[in-house]
Amino acid sequence: MRAIVQDEYGSAAEDVLRLEEAVARPTIGEDEVLLRVAAASVDRGTWHIMAGLPYPIRLAGFGLRAPKPLNPGRSVAGTVAAVGPAVTGFAVGDEVYGTCEGSFAQYAGAHPGKLAGRPADLSFAQAAAMPISGTTALQAVRDQGRVESGQHVLVVGASGGVGTFAVQIAKAYGATVTGVCSAGKADLVRSLGADHVIDYAQDDFTRGDQRYDVIVDTGGNRRLSDLRRALTPRGRLVLVGGETGGRLLGGSERSIRALALSPLVRQKLATFIASENAADLVVLRELAEAGHITPAVDRTYPLAETAAAITRMQDGRARGKLVVSV
Ligand SMILES: NC(=O)c1ccc[n+]([C@@H]2O[C@H](COP(=O)([O-])OP(=O)(O)OC[C@H]3O[C@@H](n4cnc5c(N)ncnc54)[C@H](OP(=O)(O)O)[C@@H]3O)[C@@H](O)[C@H]2O)c1
């Protein structure tokens, strides 16, 4: 099969990812399915897995000295090409989406517990954009933020992979949504349904009069005290992430402080690691099929240009999601 291959960790996609034309197809276990990949997508985690940074990611099963997966692709949409004998619920020919290892390839092995049927009316490329970013946004808005109809929600990083889904999901839950992003992407965030858009280079949302019931923070790494100032007295702050470049903790210092402080204050300061699971893929599919979410796909690249997609994301140029068509 054709596949992107990575042998060593590195931070520049062009240096460490290469296309090979004759890679052995993955073998699947009894409880796995083999996917014929149609599309895969890029997210910040793709870069972290590729770079092996921050270092704790290497302890999370991705390989201590060198990457274990064939390539750093994880989000996927495609067709079931084979099923292990212990698999129930999926059959050859099913069109699915979800997460797996090594999705920048023509074939990838996947666990049924991380797959669901592809949403009707979404292309493979759109479906491939959803699994990691959409699931993270869903868990941020629904589980951590507990967003309810009528609430005011602020999404910091509204033009990003997670943020573009968070805006739409919060709107679907009946919230009034304000998105924070750069000026050049304000139109995108408005088109997703945001009621208000704040350009972080012009306005400081932590200094205004508006207080938010829920803040979903995916970018900018604002101080906890600043974010708390923009929250209502019993508001919920959901720290999803933010790139600091830190090699050791990668920004998790702020999350650790939030967890320590949360029991001592009336506001809820939450952080979480998204769980990849089929049930939430079904919820996302239902939201998509009901017209509440449409993945914001910025560009689709051929497999050979996977590195260019990762570089565009890393440079902060992506408007929403970047997809690799296989
Ligand atoms: N907790 C989890 O399980 C989990 C899961 C997925 C991702 N994450 C983390 O969540 C973060 C976001 O991921 P992503 O894939 O959505 O990244 P992304 O696509 O690169 O989006 C980043 C967003 O941050 C915005 N931003 C940049 N600088 C900012 C600033 N100074 N103030 C406010 N916003 C700013 C960007 O806006 P512009 O592009 O308009 O400048 C963009 O909307 C990453 O750190 C990622 O590692 C965590």
The ligand as an SDF file (V2000), in Angstrom:
LIG
                    3D

 48 52  0  0  0  0  0  0  0  0999 V2000
   -7.6370   18.0370   26.0180 N   0  0  0  0  0  0  0  0  0  0  0  0
   -7.6600   17.2910   24.9380 C   0  0  0  0  0  0  0  0  0  0  0  0
   -7.9690   16.0960   24.9690 O   0  0  0  0  0  0  0  0  0  0  0  0
   -7.3130   17.9230   23.6140 C   0  0  0  0  0  0  0  0  0  0  0  0
   -7.8160   17.3680   22.4290 C   0  0  0  0  0  0  0  0  0  0  0  0
   -7.5490   18.0220   21.2200 C   0  0  0  0  0  0  0  0  0  0  0  0
   -6.7450   19.1680   21.2170 C   0  0  0  0  0  0  0  0  0  0  0  0
   -6.2470   19.6290   22.3820 N   0  0  0  0  0  0  0  0  0  0  0  0
   -5.4210   20.8420   22.4090 C   0  0  0  0  0  0  0  0  0  0  0  0
   -6.2770   21.9380   22.1870 O   0  0  0  0  0  0  0  0  0  0  0  0
   -5.5640   22.9830   21.5370 C   0  0  0  0  0  0  0  0  0  0  0  0
   -6.3350   23.4290   20.2980 C   0  0  0  0  0  0  0  0  0  0  0  0
   -6.3010   22.3840   19.3390 O   0  0  0  0  0  0  0  0  0  0  0  0
   -6.7940   22.6650   17.8640 P   0  0  0  0  0  0  0  0  0  0  0  0
   -6.5680   21.4030   17.0970 O   0  0  0  0  0  0  0  0  0  0  0  0
   -8.1280   23.2630   17.8990 O   0  0  0  0  0  0  0  0  0  0  0  0
   -5.7050   23.7560   17.4030 O   0  0  0  0  0  0  0  0  0  0  0  0
   -5.7850   24.7920   16.2160 P   0  0  0  0  0  0  0  0  0  0  0  0
   -6.6220   24.2480   15.1260 O   0  0  0  0  0  0  0  0  0  0  0  0
   -4.3900   25.1790   15.9060 O   0  0  0  0  0  0  0  0  0  0  0  0
   -6.5610   26.0560   16.8250 O   0  0  0  0  0  0  0  0  0  0  0  0
   -5.9420   26.9550   17.7160 C   0  0  0  0  0  0  0  0  0  0  0  0
   -6.8530   28.1360   17.9110 C   0  0  0  0  0  0  0  0  0  0  0  0
   -6.2410   29.0330   18.8500 O   0  0  0  0  0  0  0  0  0  0  0  0
   -6.4120   30.3590   18.3750 C   0  0  0  0  0  0  0  0  0  0  0  0
   -5.4040   31.2510   18.9300 N   0  0  0  0  0  0  0  0  0  0  0  0
   -4.0960   31.3580   18.5920 C   0  0  0  0  0  0  0  0  0  0  0  0
   -3.5170   32.3270   19.3210 N   0  0  0  0  0  0  0  0  0  0  0  0
   -4.4720   32.8330   20.1230 C   0  0  0  0  0  0  0  0  0  0  0  0
   -4.5110   33.8740   21.0980 C   0  0  0  0  0  0  0  0  0  0  0  0
   -3.4000   34.5640   21.4260 N   0  0  0  0  0  0  0  0  0  0  0  0
   -5.6640   34.1400   21.7380 N   0  0  0  0  0  0  0  0  0  0  0  0
   -6.7820   33.4380   21.4380 C   0  0  0  0  0  0  0  0  0  0  0  0
   -6.8300   32.4560   20.5270 N   0  0  0  0  0  0  0  0  0  0  0  0
   -5.6770   32.1590   19.8800 C   0  0  0  0  0  0  0  0  0  0  0  0
   -6.3220   30.2210   16.8670 C   0  0  0  0  0  0  0  0  0  0  0  0
   -6.9070   31.3470   16.2600 O   0  0  0  0  0  0  0  0  0  0  0  0
   -6.3600   31.9550   14.8610 P   0  0  0  0  0  0  0  0  0  0  0  0
   -5.9880   30.7450   14.0300 O   0  0  0  0  0  0  0  0  0  0  0  0
   -7.5350   32.7050   14.3350 O   0  0  0  0  0  0  0  0  0  0  0  0
   -5.1620   32.7830   15.1920 O   0  0  0  0  0  0  0  0  0  0  0  0
   -7.1050   28.9510   16.6460 C   0  0  0  0  0  0  0  0  0  0  0  0
   -8.5020   29.2380   16.6010 O   0  0  0  0  0  0  0  0  0  0  0  0
   -4.1750   22.4200   21.2200 C   0  0  0  0  0  0  0  0  0  0  0  0
   -3.2740   22.8480   22.1990 O   0  0  0  0  0  0  0  0  0  0  0  0
   -4.3810   20.9180   21.3080 C   0  0  0  0  0  0  0  0  0  0  0  0
   -3.1910   20.2340   21.6360 O   0  0  0  0  0  0  0  0  0  0  0  0
   -6.5150   19.0370   23.5790 C   0  0  0  0  0  0  0  0  0  0  0  0
  1  2  1  0
  2  3  2  0
  2  4  1  0
  4  5  1  0
  4 48  2  0
  5  6  2  0
  6  7  1  0
  7  8  2  0
  8  9  1  0
  8 48  1  0
  9 10  1  0
  9 46  1  0
 10 11  1  0
 11 12  1  0
 11 44  1  0
 12 13  1  0
 13 14  1  0
 14 15  2  0
 14 16  1  0
 14 17  1  0
 17 18  1  0
 18 19  2  0
 18 20  1  0
 18 21  1  0
 21 22  1  0
 22 23  1  0
 23 24  1  0
 23 42  1  0
 24 25  1  0
 25 26  1  0
 25 36  1  0
 26 27  1  0
 26 35  1  0
 27 28  2  0
 28 29  1  0
 29 30  1  0
 29 35  2  0
 30 31  1  0
 30 32  2  0
 32 33  1  0
 33 34  2  0
 34 35  1  0
 36 37  1  0
 36 42  1  0
 37 38  1  0
 38 39  2  0
 38 40  1  0
 38 41  1  0
 42 43  1  0
 44 45  1  0
 44 46  1  0
 46 47  1  0
M  CHG  2   8   1  16  -1
M  END
$$$$
